[in-house]
Amino acid sequence: MPHNPLVVVANRLPVDEVSLREGVRQWRRSPGGLVSALTAIVSGGNTTWVGWAGSVGPAPSLPDLDGVAMRAVALSAEEHENYYEGFANQTLWPLYHDAVEQPVFHRRWWEAYQRVNRRFAVAAAEAAPPGSCVWIQDYHLQLVPAMLRGSRRVPDGRRRARLRPDHRAPARPAHPAAGGRGGRPGGTRRRVPHLHRRQ
């Protein structure tokens, strides 16, 4: 059954580049959990997936996969290190997992995170036709919804696109032994640890 245009925005595209015989390379669907969960929804056509293709450098031109248009976002080696390995994995990830590791903060990580999020937001806006739903996945791209709302390409007043942010690792109620305090009914308020600030 046809549905309104859907734009999935995630850190990774649902594809892997594999080597075949005689040096031939081919793109195949990756076996990730997000891909498996969304296959039934996105494979019906009228869907674009925006994400990183998995290798640093210019964004490759990718063929459609199972009826889904692939739009790659470029990342340099430095951006991947600072945005992904740095801010996403060493600053945000611990905060979403009850600080099982001490979060670390570097200004260059944060600057790269903002820059890459803006690039994803521009790509999403260009891929979203009128009436589409833009589904933004995970903490790697937390700034993208606000950037899209503030974009002239997707103004709120025109309702060009509906935004659906989603976190794969939502904040969970803290156990009292871990320093959690009771909050409003139906939940708890978490104590967020201070970030180590390094030069």
Secondary structure by P-SEA (a helix, b strand, c coil): ccccbbbbbcccccbbbbbcccbbbbbbbbbcaaaaaaccccccccbbbbcccccccccccccccccbbbbbbbbcaaaaaacccccccccccccccccccbbbbbaaaaaaaaaaaaaaaaaaaaacccbbbbbbbcccccaaaaaaaaccccccccccbbbbbbbcccccccccccccccccccbbbbbbccccccc
